[in-house]
């Protein structure tokens, strides 16, 4: 099924030095940019993460330090990548919990403050798990009746994710071919930050989603325990989490 698009949508996948969005770095990115008329652009880039790639990560994606030593850094491509993403919705496999938060961290580290607040995020894994409860390779075989060759290479995973979403739309009549609907359907929480440390509750109020203040409104916590802000700002939290927290503090305490 052809996607019903109002905006271009970018299917993308990241390979990284690990799974910690605050300390790990991207070593490969692939995206398929799909336009409303059905045209596609595919781009794959290897990146020098400026840190050693652990053996555990290499065992997953096959990328070694020697393979990226002469590759560009994320910072060197950040502005051009942001221009490619501008105005596009984003889709991936487990992207809401990993790829998008990690990508935003890399942009912030590079000093590129890209605004994704009006973009729609479609997580094909969430749709799959709600419907069938499988892995990416199983999803590809289940929906597309194909074996996923070169799994855990960014390009293979990206293209498979794109094909799976189209097959999901063909398979489930209740799934609407509408990016706003799919973004809502594939959302697990209404996050204020990409890492999901701060979320909106049923009253659309920002609350902490971790720790001793889980479920408590951020504004109330900042008033009752001012030191909590400093603890987060000095802690091992995502840069985007810190940015969102700071914006809430500035918004409320400048009234």
C-alpha positions as CSV (number, residue, x, y, z in Angstrom):
1,X,0.0,0.0,0.0
2,X,1.3,3.4,-0.9
3,X,1.6,5.7,2.1
4,X,-0.9,8.5,2.3
5,X,1.4,11.4,3.0
6,X,0.9,15.1,3.6
7,X,4.6,15.7,4.4
8,X,7.7,13.8,3.4
9,X,8.5,11.0,5.9
10,X,12.0,9.8,6.8
11,X,12.4,6.1,7.7
12,X,15.8,5.8,9.4
13,X,17.9,3.5,11.5
14,X,21.0,4.1,13.6
15,X,23.9,1.8,14.5
16,X,25.8,3.0,17.5
17,X,28.6,2.3,20.0
18,X,25.9,1.1,22.5
19,X,22.4,1.6,23.7
20,X,22.9,4.5,26.2
21,X,21.5,7.6,24.6
22,X,23.5,9.9,26.8
23,X,27.0,8.4,26.4
24,X,27.0,6.4,23.2
25,X,27.5,7.7,19.7
26,X,26.2,7.0,16.2
27,X,28.5,5.0,13.8
28,X,26.1,4.6,10.9
29,X,22.9,6.2,9.8
30,X,20.6,5.3,6.9
31,X,17.4,7.0,5.9
32,X,14.8,6.6,3.2
33,X,13.1,9.9,2.5
34,X,9.6,9.2,1.0
35,X,7.8,12.1,-0.7
36,X,4.0,12.5,-1.0
37,X,4.2,11.6,-4.7
38,X,6.0,8.3,-3.8
39,X,9.5,9.3,-4.9
40,X,12.3,8.1,-2.6
41,X,15.8,9.2,-1.7
42,X,18.1,6.7,0.1
43,X,21.2,7.8,2.0
44,X,23.7,5.8,4.1
45,X,26.6,7.3,6.0
46,X,29.2,5.8,8.3
47,X,30.4,8.1,11.0
48,X,33.4,8.4,13.2
49,X,32.0,8.4,16.8
50,X,35.2,9.9,18.2
51,X,35.3,7.1,20.8
52,X,36.2,3.4,20.6
53,X,33.5,1.0,19.4
54,X,33.1,-1.7,22.0
55,X,33.5,-5.3,20.8
56,X,29.9,-6.0,22.0
57,X,28.6,-3.4,19.6
58,X,30.7,-4.6,16.7
59,X,29.4,-8.1,17.3
60,X,25.9,-6.7,16.5
61,X,26.5,-4.4,13.6
62,X,29.9,-5.5,12.3
63,X,31.4,-2.0,12.3
64,X,34.9,-1.6,13.7
65,X,37.1,1.3,14.7
66,X,39.2,0.8,11.5
67,X,36.1,1.0,9.3
68,X,35.2,4.5,10.6
69,X,38.6,6.1,11.3
70,X,38.4,8.2,8.1
71,X,34.7,8.8,8.2
72,X,33.2,12.2,9.0
73,X,32.0,13.0,12.5
74,X,28.3,13.6,13.3
75,X,29.1,17.2,14.0
76,X,30.5,17.7,10.5
77,X,27.2,16.5,8.9
78,X,24.7,17.7,11.5
79,X,23.6,20.9,9.7
80,X,23.1,19.2,6.3
81,X,21.3,16.3,8.0
82,X,19.0,18.7,9.9
83,X,18.1,20.4,6.6
84,X,17.2,17.0,5.1
85,X,14.9,16.3,8.1
86,X,13.3,19.7,8.2
87,X,9.6,19.5,7.5
88,X,9.6,15.7,7.6
89,X,7.8,13.2,9.8
90,X,10.0,10.4,11.2
91,X,9.6,6.6,11.3
92,X,11.7,3.7,12.5
93,X,11.7,0.5,14.4
94,X,12.0,1.1,18.2
95,X,12.7,4.6,17.1
96,X,10.7,6.4,19.7
97,X,12.7,4.8,22.5
98,X,16.2,4.7,21.0
99,X,16.8,6.2,17.5
100,X,15.0,9.5,17.9
101,X,16.4,10.3,21.5
102,X,19.9,9.4,20.4
103,X,19.7,11.4,17.2
104,X,18.5,14.4,19.2
105,X,21.4,14.0,21.6
106,X,23.8,14.1,18.7
107,X,22.3,17.2,17.3
108,X,22.4,19.0,20.7
109,X,26.1,17.9,21.2
110,X,26.8,19.3,17.7
111,X,25.1,22.6,18.6
112,X,22.3,22.1,16.2
113,X,19.0,22.8,17.9
114,X,16.6,21.2,15.5
115,X,12.9,21.6,16.4
116,X,10.9,18.4,16.1
117,X,8.0,19.5,18.2
118,X,5.6,19.6,15.2
119,X,6.7,16.4,13.6
120,X,4.9,13.0,13.8
121,X,6.9,10.0,15.0
122,X,5.8,6.6,13.8
123,X,7.3,3.5,15.6
124,X,6.7,0.5,13.4
125,X,7.9,-1.8,16.3
126,X,5.1,-0.5,18.5
127,X,2.5,-1.2,15.8
128,X,4.0,-4.6,15.4
129,X,4.0,-5.4,19.1
130,X,0.4,-4.3,19.5
131,X,-0.6,-6.5,16.6
132,X,1.7,-9.5,16.7
133,X,4.5,-9.4,19.4
134,X,7.6,-10.2,17.2
135,X,11.1,-9.1,16.5
136,X,12.2,-7.1,13.4
137,X,13.4,-10.1,11.5
138,X,10.2,-12.0,12.4
139,X,8.1,-9.0,11.5
140,X,9.8,-8.8,8.1
141,X,9.1,-12.5,7.4
142,X,5.6,-12.3,8.8
143,X,4.4,-9.2,6.9
144,X,6.6,-9.3,3.8
145,X,7.3,-13.0,3.5
146,X,11.0,-12.3,3.1
147,X,14.2,-13.2,5.0
148,X,15.9,-10.1,6.4
149,X,19.5,-10.3,5.0
150,X,22.2,-8.2,6.7
151,X,20.1,-7.6,9.8
152,X,21.6,-4.9,12.0
153,X,23.0,-3.0,9.1
154,X,21.4,0.4,9.1
155,X,20.3,0.2,5.4
156,X,18.8,-3.3,5.6
157,X,16.9,-2.4,8.8
158,X,15.7,0.9,7.4
159,X,14.3,-0.5,4.1
160,X,12.7,-3.5,6.0
161,X,11.0,-1.1,8.3
162,X,9.6,0.9,5.4
163,X,8.3,-2.2,3.7
164,X,6.8,-3.5,7.0
165,X,4.7,-0.4,7.6
166,X,3.3,-0.6,4.1
167,X,2.5,-4.3,4.6
168,X,0.9,-3.5,8.0
169,X,-1.4,-1.1,6.3
170,X,-2.4,-3.7,3.8
171,X,-2.9,-6.3,6.4
172,X,-5.0,-4.4,9.0
173,X,-8.0,-2.6,7.7
174,X,-8.4,-0.8,11.0
175,X,-5.0,0.9,10.6
176,X,-5.6,4.2,9.0
177,X,-3.2,5.3,6.2
178,X,-2.7,8.6,8.0
179,X,0.6,9.7,9.6
180,X,-1.1,11.6,12.5
181,X,-3.2,8.4,13.3
182,X,-0.2,6.1,13.0
183,X,2.0,8.4,15.2
184,X,-0.7,8.4,17.9
185,X,-1.2,4.6,17.6
186,X,2.5,3.9,17.8
187,X,3.0,6.3,20.8
188,X,3.4,4.6,24.2
189,X,3.6,7.7,26.3
190,X,3.0,11.4,25.6
191,X,6.6,12.4,26.2
192,X,7.8,15.9,27.0
193,X,11.4,14.9,26.3
194,X,12.6,12.3,23.8
195,X,14.0,10.0,26.5
196,X,10.6,9.8,28.2
197,X,11.9,11.0,31.6
198,X,9.2,13.8,31.6
199,X,5.8,12.9,30.3
200,X,2.4,14.6,30.1
201,X,-0.3,13.1,32.4
202,X,-4.0,12.9,31.6
203,X,-4.4,16.6,32.4
204,X,-1.7,17.5,30.0
205,X,0.6,18.5,32.8
206,X,4.4,17.6,32.7
207,X,5.2,15.0,35.4
208,X,8.4,13.1,36.2
209,X,8.4,9.5,34.8
210,X,11.1,8.1,37.0
211,X,12.5,8.1,40.5
212,X,11.1,9.2,43.8
213,X,8.9,11.9,42.2
214,X,7.5,9.6,39.5
215,X,4.0,10.9,38.6
216,X,4.5,14.2,40.4
217,X,4.1,17.5,38.5
218,X,7.5,18.9,37.5
219,X,6.6,22.4,38.6
220,X,5.5,21.2,42.1
221,X,8.7,19.3,42.5
222,X,10.9,22.2,41.5
223,X,9.1,24.4,44.1
224,X,9.2,21.9,46.9
225,X,12.7,20.5,46.2
226,X,14.8,23.1,44.3
227,X,17.9,20.9,44.6
228,X,16.3,18.3,42.4
229,X,16.8,20.5,39.4
230,X,20.5,20.7,40.1
231,X,20.8,17.0,40.7
232,X,19.4,16.3,37.3
233,X,21.5,18.9,35.6
234,X,24.6,17.4,37.0
235,X,23.5,13.8,36.5
236,X,23.8,11.3,33.7
237,X,20.6,12.5,31.9
238,X,20.0,13.2,28.3
239,X,20.8,16.7,27.1
240,X,17.3,17.0,25.7
241,X,15.8,16.1,29.1
242,X,17.8,18.8,30.7
243,X,16.7,21.3,28.1
244,X,13.1,20.5,28.6
245,X,13.4,20.7,32.4
246,X,15.1,24.0,32.1
247,X,12.4,25.3,29.7
248,X,9.7,24.3,32.2
249,X,11.6,26.0,35.1
250,X,12.1,29.2,33.0
251,X,8.5,29.2,31.9
252,X,7.0,28.8,35.4
253,X,9.4,30.9,37.4
254,X,9.4,33.9,35.1
255,X,5.7,34.4,35.5
